[in-house]
Amino acid sequence: MFASHSQIICTLFGVHIYFYGVILAIAIVVGTFVSDYIGCKFFDLKKETIVDLAPYLIILGIIGARLYYCILNYNFYLKFPTEILAVRHGGISIHGAILGGLIGLWIFSKKKKISVPKLCDVSVFGLAIAQAIGRWGNFFNSEAFGRPTNMAWKLYIAPQYRPIPYEGYEYFHPTFLYESVLDLLIFGILLLVLKKAKCNKEGNLALIYLILYSAARIFVEYFRIDSVLYIHGIPVAIVVSAIIILIAVCLLIKQNLFKKENK
């Protein structure tokens, strides 16, 4: 059984230090250096290229993640607009982070004259690791959990965090853990493809990541009960993930068939 007892690590000079923020910071740092190492070892990038890219990804990724979430949950943020800046209260979206990060990556690629697909291939390794770590922020925030369950790995949620109509339940699916494990698995698969398979076409790894992560997100979303928007009864995260899989599969097939035809 899992149980988060506090969102706050400690208080320094009257300021609360939250697990959520610290975990996100650790995720970003680890993800950056993992991608930088892989970029040097396998993609002939200069050392610290990804470290230099990181501020573009972080700033625009956070902006994109927050804006995307706020747009999906617009009813709440129209009533409480000051909460838009309260990122430490939770409420960011990985799909928005990817969109924002892509913009930052494109800007950096033009400045440094490095191809966008190559930077995407390198970045997804750090992204997968960062997601695996970052999901534990949801655990300490008592958010992004799933339906009620009594399985051995159940997650206890304190009464004040239980949504309507689940106030009478104590234990829920730890969907943060499901996604964290799947993100680690995705990282392992990407590393295996990089080392063992012929993946010479730039952008292949990024497309494989999008397919794998979107499939994982659909699986996890099946258990979650906190989607902020539905399309014909289907959580928007599932709809967006399905669209990403379709586009990524088409692009992957197209660019690899095109490669074969030109041999």
C-alpha positions as CSV (number, residue, x, y, z in Angstrom):
1,M,0.0,0.0,0.0
2,F,1.2,3.5,-0.8
3,A,0.3,6.6,1.2
4,S,1.6,10.2,1.0
5,H,1.7,11.9,4.4
6,S,2.6,15.4,3.3
7,Q,3.1,17.6,0.3
8,I,5.7,19.7,2.2
9,I,9.3,18.6,2.7
10,C,10.2,21.5,5.1
11,T,9.8,25.2,5.7
12,L,12.7,27.6,5.2
13,F,12.4,31.2,6.4
14,G,8.6,30.9,6.3
15,V,8.5,29.4,2.8
16,H,7.2,25.9,2.2
17,I,9.4,23.6,0.2
18,Y,7.2,21.2,-1.7
19,F,8.0,17.6,-2.8
20,Y,6.3,18.3,-6.1
21,G,8.7,21.1,-7.0
22,V,11.8,19.3,-5.8
23,I,10.9,16.2,-7.7
24,L,10.3,18.1,-10.9
25,A,13.7,19.8,-10.5
26,I,15.4,16.5,-10.0
27,A,13.6,15.1,-13.1
28,I,14.7,17.9,-15.2
29,V,18.3,17.7,-14.1
30,V,18.6,13.9,-14.5
31,G,16.8,14.0,-17.9
32,T,19.0,16.8,-19.2
33,F,22.3,15.0,-18.4
34,V,21.0,11.6,-19.6
35,S,20.2,13.1,-23.0
36,D,23.4,15.0,-23.1
37,Y,25.4,11.8,-22.5
38,I,23.5,9.9,-25.2
39,G,23.8,12.8,-27.6
40,C,27.6,12.8,-27.2
41,K,28.0,9.0,-27.3
42,F,25.6,8.0,-30.1
43,F,24.8,11.2,-32.1
44,D,28.1,13.0,-32.3
45,L,26.8,16.1,-30.6
46,K,29.2,18.3,-28.7
47,K,29.3,17.9,-25.0
48,E,26.7,20.1,-23.2
49,T,24.7,20.7,-26.4
50,I,21.6,19.3,-24.6
51,V,22.6,21.3,-21.5
52,D,22.5,24.4,-23.6
53,L,19.2,23.3,-25.1
54,A,17.6,22.6,-21.7
55,P,16.6,26.2,-20.8
56,Y,14.6,26.4,-24.1
57,L,12.9,23.1,-23.4
58,I,12.3,23.8,-19.7
59,I,10.9,27.3,-20.1
60,L,8.7,26.7,-23.1
61,G,7.8,23.2,-21.9
62,I,6.5,24.5,-18.6
63,I,4.6,27.3,-20.3
64,G,3.1,24.9,-22.8
65,A,2.3,22.3,-20.1
66,R,0.5,24.9,-17.9
67,L,-1.3,26.7,-20.7
68,Y,-2.6,23.4,-22.2
69,Y,-3.9,22.3,-18.8
70,C,-5.5,25.6,-18.1
71,I,-7.2,25.7,-21.5
72,L,-8.6,22.2,-20.9
73,N,-9.8,23.3,-17.4
74,Y,-10.9,26.8,-18.5
75,N,-14.0,26.9,-16.4
76,F,-12.0,26.9,-13.2
77,Y,-9.2,29.3,-14.4
78,L,-11.7,31.8,-15.7
79,K,-13.1,32.0,-12.2
80,F,-9.7,32.0,-10.5
81,P,-7.2,33.5,-13.0
82,T,-4.5,34.0,-10.4
83,E,-4.3,30.2,-10.0
84,I,-2.8,30.0,-13.5
85,L,0.6,31.0,-12.1
86,A,0.3,28.6,-9.1
87,V,2.1,25.7,-10.8
88,R,3.2,24.3,-7.4
89,H,-0.5,23.5,-6.8
90,G,-0.2,21.0,-9.6
91,G,-1.9,21.0,-13.0
92,I,0.4,20.6,-15.9
93,S,0.0,18.4,-19.0
94,I,2.6,16.4,-20.8
95,H,1.0,17.0,-24.2
96,G,1.4,20.7,-23.6
97,A,4.9,20.2,-22.4
98,I,5.8,18.4,-25.6
99,L,4.3,21.1,-27.8
100,G,6.1,23.9,-25.9
101,G,9.3,21.9,-25.8
102,L,9.1,21.4,-29.6
103,I,8.9,25.1,-30.1
104,G,11.9,25.7,-27.9
105,L,13.8,22.9,-29.7
106,W,13.0,24.4,-33.1
107,I,14.3,27.8,-31.9
108,F,17.5,26.3,-30.6
109,S,18.0,24.2,-33.8
110,K,17.9,27.3,-36.0
111,K,20.3,29.1,-33.7
112,K,22.8,26.2,-33.5
113,K,22.2,24.8,-37.0
114,I,21.4,21.3,-35.8
115,S,18.6,19.3,-37.4
116,V,15.3,19.2,-35.5
117,P,14.8,15.4,-35.9
118,K,18.2,14.7,-34.5
119,L,17.6,16.9,-31.4
120,C,14.2,15.2,-31.0
121,D,15.8,11.7,-31.1
122,V,18.3,12.7,-28.4
123,S,15.8,14.6,-26.2
124,V,13.2,11.8,-25.9
125,F,15.7,9.7,-23.8
126,G,15.9,12.4,-21.2
127,L,12.1,13.1,-21.5
128,A,11.2,9.4,-20.7
129,I,13.5,9.4,-17.7
130,A,12.2,12.8,-16.5
131,Q,8.6,11.6,-16.8
132,A,9.4,8.5,-14.8
133,I,10.8,10.6,-12.0
134,G,8.3,13.5,-12.3
135,R,5.3,11.3,-11.9
136,W,6.2,10.8,-8.2
137,G,5.4,14.4,-7.7
138,N,1.7,13.4,-8.3
139,F,2.1,10.9,-5.5
140,F,3.1,13.5,-3.0
141,N,0.4,15.9,-4.3
142,S,-2.2,13.2,-3.9
143,E,-3.4,13.7,-7.5
144,A,-3.7,11.9,-10.9
145,F,-4.8,8.7,-9.2
146,G,-7.1,6.1,-10.6
147,R,-10.4,4.4,-9.7
148,P,-11.0,2.8,-6.3
149,T,-9.3,-0.6,-5.8
150,N,-8.3,-3.0,-3.0
151,M,-5.3,-4.5,-4.8
152,A,-2.1,-5.0,-2.8
153,W,-0.5,-2.0,-4.4
154,K,-3.4,0.3,-3.7
155,L,-2.9,4.0,-2.9
156,Y,-4.4,5.6,0.1
157,I,-5.9,9.1,-0.5
158,A,-6.7,11.4,2.4
159,P,-10.4,12.5,2.5
160,Q,-9.7,16.1,1.5
161,Y,-8.2,14.9,-1.8
162,R,-11.0,12.5,-2.8
163,P,-13.1,13.8,-5.6
164,I,-16.9,13.7,-5.9
165,P,-18.4,11.0,-5.9
166,Y,-15.5,9.0,-4.4
167,E,-15.6,10.5,-0.8
168,G,-16.5,7.1,0.7
169,Y,-13.5,5.3,-0.8
170,E,-10.0,5.2,0.8
171,Y,-7.9,3.3,-1.7
172,F,-7.3,4.0,-5.4
173,H,-5.2,2.8,-8.3
174,P,-1.7,4.4,-8.1
175,T,-1.7,5.5,-11.7
176,F,1.4,7.6,-11.1
177,L,3.3,4.4,-10.4
178,Y,1.9,2.7,-13.5
179,E,3.1,5.5,-15.8
180,S,6.4,5.8,-14.0
181,V,7.1,2.1,-14.6
182,L,6.0,2.4,-18.2
183,D,8.2,5.4,-18.8
184,L,11.2,3.5,-17.6
185,L,10.2,0.6,-19.9
186,I,9.9,3.1,-22.8
187,F,13.4,4.4,-22.0
188,G,14.7,0.8,-22.1
189,I,13.1,0.1,-25.4
190,L,14.5,3.3,-27.0
191,L,18.0,2.4,-25.7
192,L,17.6,-1.1,-27.1
193,V,16.5,0.2,-30.5
194,L,19.4,2.7,-30.5
195,K,22.0,0.0,-29.7
196,K,20.7,-3.0,-31.5
197,A,18.6,-1.9,-34.4
198,K,19.4,0.0,-37.5
199,C,17.7,3.3,-36.9
200,N,19.7,5.6,-39.1
201,K,16.8,7.8,-40.2
202,E,16.7,10.9,-38.1
203,G,13.4,11.2,-36.3
204,N,12.7,7.5,-36.0
205,L,13.4,7.3,-32.3
206,A,11.3,10.4,-31.5
207,L,8.4,8.8,-33.5
208,I,8.8,5.5,-31.7
209,Y,8.7,7.4,-28.4
210,L,5.5,9.2,-29.3
211,I,3.9,5.9,-30.2
212,L,5.0,4.1,-27.1
213,Y,4.2,6.9,-24.7
214,S,0.8,7.6,-26.2
215,A,-0.1,3.9,-25.9
216,A,1.1,3.9,-22.3
217,R,-1.0,7.1,-21.7
218,I,-4.1,5.4,-23.1
219,F,-3.6,2.5,-20.8
220,V,-3.1,4.7,-17.7
221,E,-5.9,7.0,-18.6
222,Y,-8.3,4.0,-18.6
223,F,-7.8,3.9,-14.8
224,R,-7.8,7.6,-14.0
225,I,-10.8,9.5,-12.9
226,D,-9.6,13.1,-13.1
227,S,-9.8,14.0,-16.8
228,V,-10.8,17.7,-17.0
229,L,-12.4,17.4,-20.5
230,Y,-14.2,14.7,-22.4
231,I,-15.0,14.3,-26.1
232,H,-18.2,12.2,-26.5
233,G,-17.5,10.5,-23.2
234,I,-13.9,9.8,-23.9
235,P,-11.1,11.6,-21.9
236,V,-9.4,14.2,-24.1
237,A,-6.0,12.7,-23.2
238,I,-7.0,9.4,-24.9
239,V,-8.3,11.2,-28.0
240,V,-5.1,13.2,-28.3
241,S,-2.9,10.2,-27.7
242,A,-4.7,8.2,-30.3
243,I,-4.3,11.0,-32.9
244,I,-0.5,11.2,-32.0
245,I,-0.2,7.4,-32.5
246,L,-1.9,7.6,-35.9
247,I,0.2,10.5,-37.1
248,A,3.5,9.0,-35.7
249,V,2.9,5.6,-37.3
250,C,2.1,7.2,-40.7
251,L,5.3,9.3,-40.5
252,L,7.4,6.4,-39.4
253,I,6.1,4.2,-42.3
254,K,6.4,7.0,-44.8
255,Q,10.0,8.0,-44.0
256,N,11.3,4.4,-43.8
257,L,9.5,3.2,-47.0
258,F,10.9,6.3,-48.7
259,K,14.4,5.3,-47.4
260,K,14.1,1.8,-48.9
261,E,12.9,3.1,-52.3
262,N,16.0,5.2,-52.6
263,K,18.5,2.5,-51.8
